[in-house]
Amino acid sequence: MSVRAVITADNVVFSLKTFFAAMLAYYIAVRFDLSRPFWAVATVYIVAHPLSGAISSKSVYRLLGTLIGGAATVVLVPNLVNDPILLSAAIIAWVSGCTFLSLLDRTPHSYVSLLAGYTVLLAGLPLVTAPANTFDTVVSRVEEIGLAILCGSIISHVVLPVHVGPILLGRIDAWIARAQKLLAATATAGANETRSRAERHGLAADAADLRSFTVHLRYDGSRYRHAVSLVRSLQHRMVSFLPLLSELEDLGRALTKLNTSGSEQAISMIAGVGSCSTSSFEPFKIKTDALASCEAPRSWEELLLANAERNLRDVLRVSGECRSLREALKEENIARAARRFAAPENMPAPHRDIGMALLSALAVAICLATTTFFWIASGWADGMTFAQISGVLCCLLATMDDPVPAMRKFIHVTIGSAVAAFVYGFAILPMIDGFVPLAATLGLFLIPAGICLAVPSLAIIGMGLCINFPLLLSLQTRQSSDFLTFANTGIATILAMVWTIAVCGIFRSVKVETNARRLFSVAQKHVARIAAGRHADAHMTHHRVIDVAGLFAARASRLPATSDASDADLIRDLRAGLYITAMRARAGETSMPVRYKAEVVFSGLEVLYLLAPAKRGDALGAALGMLDDLIHSTTDVTATDADMELVMHAAALRLCLAPEADPPISVTPPARKNAA
């Protein structure tokens, strides 16, 4: 990465604002004689974010978590201090339990549980030897964090604020542009199948990420804070658009194989929709009627044409709604614009990986149990720091599949911070007299480090420097130069990181491929439950599977080229689930023979999606046979509208399951054979 890409005007302004907020918090902490003003400085950098609305939301949740953690400290420490083993067990159970809860919530709200957990470590462990000071210490801890949060939020909102709203709109516009480009490539048969699948997964990740931005939007200082319902409505349309693109790709290939006049007309219409801009969709809303050759499609070609008509109508509708919602976000009075649109349905909870959350909580418990035992057994005073740092690191990096590489980088950054703190503490600060010279001197280190904090690829380096430096330096009202204390703290911090790497490497690290397979399995099992009749909400299926697809996309780029997991297509699984949901919704209204065949199909699909992909050969063949039987069940009989609608969805499902398979072949019933 070039220096020019790192040292930008925005990054420099962010670093200067954060440094100014940190020095303001430090100055106030010193003036009011708070016990550990260095915590106020470090907390400013912990909550720092380039967007002012994100700082406010993070700050509120962190303060609430700190209050809960402080209350837990007041309850646990005085009552259990006479039994160190029981107190240690209670603290370990609390921290690991809070980590587990925070990992189940993949929104910014998770800060509450996370902070409630490791606040007990930071505020509670030092009180083991002085329980009488519990309440005062907890109050001081809350004051330091509250002061840092207040300073960071005020500076962020007052000095050159960067609002969430415009950034969010930029992301939405970029998403729509990418989706339109993919639509054009798909409609003109110009998309590579592997590349378009990866692009759809990437769009799914970006659409799911809007959920967090919507949370921050509530705390934004711009007029867009009233646009939460509009953004949620738009996100739902974005999520709905992706399976339509996937289906359009399959339909285009299937129609090309037919090579008939009807299929050529349909391909021409698809190409026309793909080549036009979203502002010129109107003429196609009438022309799509020509794709269906009859009111009751019977042949495979007619079913494909009917599904192409439905797909294009949905593409036009969703595109138009996205455009209308995006235009509404431009209006001056967003609150009034939001009232013109129906309130969005309740957003389903994001995917919760209970297994990984339990594994992370177990790693936290093991790490804390071993470090606490070492502290008690050795009698080393800085064993407390050893336990604190290892526990906090396990909590902070619990969301990673394999936190070991990040921790190794963190060790090198911490060693650099320790060297800088040593130079400052024993060579530079003793010569400084006055707050302004002190702040200017600290800025020589913290401002460049803050620039790293603003760059995503360097964020872990910036965080390590900006947080470890003031903590290792132990900025106080009157700076002391006790080398023994400094050395013990530095050694304890580095040993804590080494031990955390060892524990996580043994108990916590999971390969990217393993988690990618687990996410693929989540989508498959969701479809199996739909086939079994245990899910019937298409809205929930859209958001749940797209959310999982987004998580999968974050790992797919890191999968080895030889991994078969890279071929997984979660958007295709989403389509299958939606088709089955539509079929189940119509099955109760169909004639008895069609209903019976549909139930047989549902049973076969449940079996298919419960199997691993490598073991599906026979089950897939059986499912296709059942679908063919269902599709041909209305060929020579008088079918109801519900029958035909269900058969149309069955044809779409067959194309989804086996896009490269030959068209279904009609089988003459045994009774008709005998009659012949």
Buried (B, 14 or more C-beta within 10 A) or exposed (E): EEEEEBEEEEBBBBBBBBBBBBBBBBBBBBEEEBBBBBBBBBBBBBBBBBBBBBBBBBBBBBBBBBBBBBBBBBBBBBBBBEEEEEBBBBBBBBBBBBBBBBBBBBBBBBBBBBBBBBBBBBBBBBBBEEBEBBBEBBEBBBBBBBBBBBBBBEBBBEEEBBBBBEBBBEBBEEBBEBBBEBBBBBBBBEBEEEEBBBBBBBBBBBBBBBBBBBBBBBBBBBBBBBBBBBBBBBBBBBBBBBBBBBBBBBBBBBBEEBEEEBBEBBBEBBBBBBEBEBEEBEEBEEBBEEBBBEEBBBBBBBBBBBBBBBBBBBBBBBBBBBBBBBEBBEBEEBEEBBEEBEEBEEBBBBBEBEEBBEBBBBBBBBBBBBBBBBBBEEEBEBBBBBBBBBBBBBBBBBBBBBBBEBBBEBBEBBBBBBEBBBEBBEEBBEEBEEEEEBBEBBBEBBBBBBBBBBBEEBEBBBBBBBBBBBBBBBBBEEBEEEEEEBEBBBBBBBBBBEBBBBBBBEBBBBBBBBBBBBBBBBBBEBBBBBBBEEBEEBBBBBBBBBBBBBBBBBBBEEBEEEBEBBEBBBBBBBBBBBBBBBBBBBBEBBBEBBBBBBEBBBBBBBBBBBBEBEEBEEBBEBBBBBBBBBBBBBEEEEBBEBBBBBBBBBBBBBBBBBBEBEBBEBEEEEEEEEEE
